Amino acid sequence: MASWTSEIVAWQAFCRAGGLSPGTVETRRHYLRQLARAHADRDPWSLTVDDLVEFVAAERWSPQTRRCARGACRSFYSWARTTGRVTADPALDLPKVRAPQGMPRPIPRHEFAAALARADHRTRLMLCLGRFAGLRRAEIAGVHTDHVDAGTLRVLGKGAKVRHVPLHPEIARPLGLLPPGWAFPSATYPGRPLT
């Protein structure tokens, strides 16, 4: 019987080789480990589409969570088919999960002003990158001084998509004062940004 743990580790290596972001791999691994716990007494390659439907349809999950769980199953069993571990992919027939379109929820002005009043210079820059440039937290962590050019900031976003964001004065001034390198370097991993 195949070990869930060793197969998930092999799948992770495949994902890394394909350039999937560490965050995506970790999120999917989380759901695969839940699937493994639910079927600890079974070989991963013995699961059927019904088993996967039951897992993804867990009532306690929001549509977005179900969508992530489905994506993890699809990725894992597609890899298993590609590598010859299974001949038929049971996740191929999982139904699509309909989830409502997310709506932006910007911080109210008075709360943003209160946060700025309490923030140190570093946190202030983080807050301004979110507020005035619309960056996600991982995009903020990955800001590098080499990404600033002619009043714009080059941002590597989800799905490895690059976009150029105009620099608001509240961002341009503090970015211009930073030493060359990551705006928010990691204390744990020298030479790398925050994670």
Secondary structure by P-SEA (a helix, b strand, c coil): cccaaaaaaaaaaaaaaacccaaaaaaaaaaaaaaaaaccccccccccaaaaaaaaacccccaaaaaaaaaaaaaaaaaaaaaccccccccccccbbbbcccccccccaaaaaaaaaaccaaaaaaaaaaacccccaaaaaacccccccccbbbbbccccbbbbbbbccccaaaaaacccccccccccccccccc
